[in-house]
Amino acid sequence: MFNSLSDRLTATFKNLRGKGRLSESDVNKTIRDIRMALLDADVALPVVKEFTSAVRERALGAEVSQALNPAQQVIKIVNDELVEILGGNTRTISFAKNPPTVIMLAGLQGSGKTTFAGKLGAWLKDKGHTPLLVAADLQRPNAVTQLEVTGERAGVPVFAPERGNTGGHDAVGADGQGTRSFGDPVAVSRAGVEVARRDQHDVVIIDTAGRLAVDADLMQQAADIRSAITPDEVLFVIDAMIGQAAVETARAFADGVDFTGVVLSKLDGDARGGAALSVARTTGRPIMFASIGEQTKDIEVFHPDRMASRILDMGDIMTLIEQAERAFERGQAEEMQRKFLAAEDFTFDDFLQQMGAIKKMGSLKSMLKMMPGMGQMAAQIDNFDEREFDRVEAMVRSMTPFERNHPKQINGSRRARIARGSGVQVTEVNQLLERFGEAQKMMKQLAKGGGMPGMPGIPGMGGGAGRKRQGKQVKKKGKSGNPAKRAQQEKEMRERAAGRGPAGGAFGAGATPDAADFDPSQLPKGFEKFLGK
């Protein structure tokens, strides 16, 4: 979504790096480039003016002029202002003290309300809640059926007493006058809340109707539903791909329905993403969720600071860690840690478990884009074929349990059988086994402290550079050419042999040396001129 904006801003900041001091002309050029990047991303003009004015004021101030690295300071200022425009702080759902918590979804037709209802239900279910979906969109053709299918995929029950528009006709009457009635959405919404209270569902999600454009009927129906059920949260679902129109649409819904939070849908699209940078600032309502795909798990809590980091190509490690914690089971992680520390062989069964956990985390492409600096490799990441994982998994599953745990025993005939069973060439099986063998060696080296190839060992784990130092012979100290010092050295050696050596210092050294120990001939050449005689 933000690839274009991220590329423009990264190129702008690249021109600043290496400068020990920024002049006013440097700042002005940077602000101009930022302004053009934001306008090209469809950010609303008032937001662009406010943003660039704040950045200019801070960039020309003391915090940049006195900074050791002015370029990094400017990037920090832009990051801070992006976080502020995106809403500042993270906000999630405010749950009612007395269940059920009622959440009403509003927005234009096609913005993704019904799909998001299922995603939100699945997200709440994972958090330990018992949500109920209510089908109050009775006008869009087959909207009730779509919500039922979405609820089934999410594992969340759906309350749908009315079938709504199942014939695929418009809401206008056959004579062109008036409105065709498919049921009362206000009554359905009210009944849904009562059913949730009766069946002890602690959250109710009400999917309301939308229109292709903002009109009086849409606002009135949404306002009537709100008055009837008094929701705890009204979430305005907006398509992040509609650009400048997002601002006018959001303002219209804020005036007509008075929503409490914003949901950005279709953030996985290829649009320029100006809506995300405009809606929160122009409406004063926080962005609470982001919809990033078609699957029920493709939902994220919107964190302004993390989104700003993504835009500036600084990655989003925190979200990546949270996804990994959800995907990897604690028992599997502890077992892998035990095997790692015990330097046991990494098997293909372990590989299958890890691959399954990675699939739970979502698209590998989206995970790679969360890594810092990966914006510069966006084209290569987009061209990556994730089906390669399916081919590898097919090869592993074509192995017997013995072969998975003893990959070195896979001979030529076994490789041919694995290739036939997985529908690949024998050369691909050979490549997999070769890469797997290298991975086993690397993990053993890490466990022993040898580190990555070409890298020093891990401190505290033995091996590595430490083994090399231990293997070296300690060079013996030669006898001094000064007769007085040589006699002192021989005396100390005799005392140590008799157990009467001088006491060690704080760092293992001997006592403070006597003047007789000093031998000017041991000093570097030319140093004797500093010795006053």
N, C-alpha and C positions, 0 to 999 in steps of 0.2 A: 504493500500500500504506500509506504513512505519512501520507496527506493529513489524516486526522482528527487524529492526534497533532500534526502540524506546525501545523495551524490553531490548535489549543488553545494550544500553546506560544508561537506568534507573538502571539496575543491577550494572553497573560499578560505577555510582555516589553514589549508596546506600552504597558501601563499604567505601566511603570517609567521609560520614556523621559521626559526632561525634568526629572527629579528630581535636584537637586544633591547630595542626601544621602538615604540609605535608613535608615529607622528599623527597629527590631526588628519592629514590627507589619507594615511593608511586606514584610520578608523572610518573615515567617510566612505572610502572605497569598499570596506568590509560591510558597512551598513547598507550601502547601495546593492551589493551582491545578495545580502540576506533578504532585502526587500523584494528583489526580483525573484528569488527562489520561492518566497512565500506566496507571491502573487501567481506565479506559475503553478503552484500547488493548490490553487483555488481557495486560499484563505481569504476571508472577508476583509475588504479594504480598511474598515475602522480598526480591526484587530491588528492588521499589519502596521498601521500608523502607531498604534499604542505600543506594540512590541518593539519596533525599531527606535522609537523615542526613548523608551526605557533602557535599551541596550546602549544607545549613543550616550546618554547621560552618565551611565556608569562607566562606559569604556573611556570617556574623556576625563574621568575623575582620578583621584589619588590611588585607588586600588589597582589600577592598571599601570599608571606612570611610575609607581614605586615598586612594582612587582619585579621579581627576579626573572620571571618568564612571562612577558606580557601576552604572548599568544595563548598560553594555557589559561591565563586569567580571563581573556575575552571568551574563550570556549566555556569556561565556568559561568560567566555572566549570561551567555546565550542559553546554557542549560538551565540556569535558575529561572530565567524569564519564560522558557518553554514550560517548565513545571508549573509556574504560576498561571499561564494561559490555559493549560490543560486541567486546571482545577485545584492545584496546590496539594491537597491531602487526599488520601484514598478513603472512599466511603462505600460501605456495603449496606445490605438491607438492615433496617431498624425493625426488629421484631416486636410485636405487641406483647404487653405484659400479660394480657389474657388472650390466649389463642382462640380462634385462628388468626394469624397474620394475613391480611388481605392485600394482594398485589394485583394491580390493574395495569394491563398493557395497552398502550395507545400508539397510534401512528398511521401513516399513509398505507394504502394497499400496496403490497409488494415489498414492504420494508423488511419483512422477516419476522413479524410478530409471532405467528403460529410456530415457526421453527424454534424461535427463541424460547417460547413457552415450554417446549419439551426439554430444551437444554437447561433452562433454569430449574425445572422440576428434577432433572437428573442431578444437577449440582447440589440442590438442597437435600436430595435423598442421600447423596454421598456424605453430607454433613450431619446425617442422623435425623433429618426431619421427615415428616410424612405428608408430602404435598398432594394437592388435588387440583387437576386442571378443569376449568369450566369453559365450555364452548359457547361463548356469547356472540360470536360472529355468525350471524344467521343470514347474511346477505350475499357474501362472496360465494360463488358456486363451489360446493363440496368442501367448504372450509371446516365444517364439523368433522367430516370424514378424515381430512388431513390431520386435524388435531388428535383424533383417535389413533391414527397410525403413528404419529409422532410420540404420543403418550405410551403406546405399546412398546416402541423401541427404547424409550427412556425407562420403562418399568414403573410408570406413574399412572394411577387411575384417572379416568376422564369422566366428568359429569356432563351428559349431553341429552337432556330431555326432549329437545327439539332437533329435527334433522336439518332445518334451515333450507337454503337454496340447493336442491339436489338436481334440478332440471337444467342448470346451466343458463338460465334466463337472467336478464337484467332485473334490477329492483324496480323498474318502472312498469306500470300496469300495461295490460295488453292494448288499451285504447290510447296509450300515450299520455294519459292523465293520471295523476296521483302516484302512489307507491304500492308495489306488490308486497303483501305481508307474508313473511316466512316465520313468524313467531315474535315474541316480545323479548328482546335481549335484556331489558331491565329486570323482568320477572325471572329470567333464567339466572342472571347474576345473583339476585337476592336469594333464590332457591339454592344456588350452589354454596353460598356462605352458610346457609342453615344445614345443608347436608354435611358440610365439613365439620361443623360444630357437633352435629349428632354423631358422626362416625369418628370423631376425635382426630381429624386431620389438623395439624398445627399450622399449615400454610395453604392458602387458596390463591391460585393464579388464574386470573380471568382474562381470556383472549377476546378482545373486542373487535368490531368491524373497522375497516379502513376505507378510504376512497382514493381514487387516482389523483385527486387534488383536494386542497382544503376547501370545504364548503360549510354552509350553515347547518345542514342536516347532520353532518358528521360530528360537528362540535356539540350540537344539542344532544345527540344520542349519548356521546361520551360524558357530557356533563350530567345527564339524567342518571346514568349508571353510577357515576361517582357519588351523586347525592343519595342514591338508594343504598349503597353498600358501605360508604364512608371508608375507603381503603387506607391502609397504613402507608403504602407506597404506590405512586403512579409513575410507571416507567415509560418514557417516551422512546420508542424504538425508531431509529433513523438510519437510512441507508447511507453509509459513509461514502458512496460513490456519486451522490447527487451534486456535490460541489457547492457553488454559491447559493443554490436554492435551499440548502440546509438551514441557513440563518432565518430566512423568511418563514419557512415551515415550522421551525422550532419556536419562533416568536408567536406564531398563530396558535400553536398548541399550548404555549405557556399562558396566553391570554384566555383561551377558551376552556382549558381543562386544568391548568395549573399543576403540571407534573412536578415530581420531587427529584427525579433523576433521569439520566439519559443512558440509552444503550446504543452503541455503535455496532451495526451489523455489516457483514461483508467486508471486514477488514482484511480478508485474504485476497481481495480483488486487486486489480492493477490500476485502479484510479489514483488520483494524486493526493487524496486524503485531507483536503482543506477543511472538510466538515469537522473533523476531530479537533482542529485547532481553532475553530470558530464558535461552535455551539456552546461550550462551557462558558466562554467569556461573554458572549452576547446575551445569554439567558440567565446567567448566574446560578444555574443548576449543575451539579457535578455529574461527570460521566462515571457511571458505576460498573458497567459491564461492557465487554467487547466480544462479539461473535466472530470467530475466526475460521469457520469452515461449515461443512454440511452435517458432520456427525454430531451426535448428542453430547459428546465430550468436548467439542470445540467451543469452549466458553472460558473466558478469563475475567477475573476481577480487574478492573482498570486501575492501574497504578500510574499516576502522572509522572512520577520521577523515573520509573522504568521505561515508559513510553518515550520520554525525552531522551533517555540514554540510547534507545533504539534509533531514534531519528538522527542523533549525532554519531551513529555507528560506534557507540561505546558498549554495545551488547546489553543483555538482560540476564545476568547470571543468576539472580535471585529467583526469577520465574523458572529457569532451567532446573535449579536445585529443588524447588517445590514440586515440579513435575516428576523428578527422579524419586523423591521421597514417597510420592503417591504410588509410583509404578513398581518400585523394588520392595519386595516383602522383607521384613526385618530378619526372619529366619534365614532366607537365602543370602542376604547380605552378610550375616554373621558367619555362615558356613563358608562363603567365599573369602572372608577375612581370615578365617582359621586356615584354610587351604593355602592362602597366600603366605601367611607367616610361617607355616610348616613346610613351605617350598614344595608342596605336592603338585602333581601334574594337573594342568588345566585341561579338562576333557571336553568332548563335543557335547555331552549332556549339560555341562556348565554353560557352554556356548548357546545352546538352545534356550536355557533359562534366561540368559542375559538378553538374547534377541527378543524373547517374548516381552520382557520388561520394557525394552526400548520401543516396541510397537505400542505398548500401553501409553507411552509418553506422547504419542502423536506422530506427526509427519517429521521425518528426519530432516527435511529441508528447512522446516520452520525452526527446529532445534539448532541447526547450524547457523541460521541467521541471528540467533540470540547470542552468539559468541562475539566478543569484541573484535572489530576490524573486519568482520566477514562481509560488510557491505561492499567492499572493494572486489569481492569474489561472487557477487550476486549472480552474474551470468553463468559461471561455472556451477553454482549451486542449483540454479533453475534447470540446467541441462543434466543434472544428476538423475540417473534412472533408479528409483527406489525398488523397482522389480528385481534388481540384482540380489536383494536380500531374500526374496522368494525363491530364486534359483539356488542360492546357497542353502537355504533351509530344506529345500527338496533333496539336495545331495546328502545332507546330514541325516535326514529322516529315512533315506534309502539304506543307511548303514544298519548293521545289527547292533544290539546292545554291547556285545564284545568289542566290535570295531570302534564304537564311539569312545570307549574307555581305553582302548589300546590302538590308537591310530598308526603307530609304527608297524603294526602287524598287517596292515592293509597292503597286500601284494598286488601284482598285475591283474590276476583274474578277479580279485575282489573289486579293484577299481573299475574294471570293465562292467561288472554287475551293477555297481553303484551308478555308473554313467547311464546304463540302460534303464535302471529304475527311476532315475530323476529326469530323463529326457535331455541329457547334455552330452558333450563330448568328453572323452577320457582325459584330454588335455586340461579341461576345466576342473576335473576332480584332482588331477595332479597339482594344479596351481593352488587349489584350496588346501590340500594337505601340506604343501610347501609353506604357504602363508601361516597355517596353523602351527607348524613346527617352529617357525620364527617367533610366533606369539608366545609359545610355551617357553622358549629360551629367554625371551625378554622378561616374562613374569618371574622366572626363576632368578634371573640376574637382579631384578628389583628386590625380590624377597631377601636375597643374600646381601643386599647393599651395594651391588655393583653398579647400580644406576643404569640409565639408558645408554646405548652404545655411543661412545664419544663423550659421555657426560660423567662427572664425578659421582662417587658413591653417595648413598643416603646416610647422613650423619646418624650415629647411634644404632645402626643396623649391621655394623661390621662390614668386612670386605671392602671392595672398591679401592679407593686411593689409599685407605688405611693398610690394606694387605701389601701394597707395593712398598709403603714406607717400612712395614715390618720386615720385609724381605731384604731391605738394604742393610749392608754391614755398616756399623757405626765406625766412623773414621777415628782412629786413635790419635790423641794429641801428642805431637812430637816433643822431644826434650828441648829446652831452651838452650841457646848458645851462650847465654850469660852464666858464668860460673856460679855467681851468688844465687841466681834464680833456679839453676839446675839443682844446686844443693838443697834449696828449700823444697823443690818438688819431690826429691828423693826422700827427704825427711817426712813430708806429708804422706807419701806412699807407705813408708814404714809404720807411721802412726795409724793409718787406716787398717793396715794388716793386723796391727796389735789391738784394734778396736778403740783407738784413742783419737780418731780424726776430729777435725774442727766441726762444730755444730753447723747444721744446714741453715740456710737463710729461709726467708718466707716463701721463696719460689724454688726451693730445692738447690740453690747455689750455696757455695761455701761462705765462710765468714768474710768480713771486709778484708780485702787484700792488704798486705803490708807493703811498705815502700820498697822493700827488697824485691817484691814480685815484679816491679815495673821494669820492662825491657824496652827501651826506645827503638831498638832494632825491629820490633814487631809491628810498629806503626806504619801506616801507608807512607809511600815515598813523598817527600816534601812536607810532611806534617810536622817535622822536627823544628821548623822555623817558628811554630806557634808556642814552643816551649821556651820560656824565658830562662836564661841561665846567667 
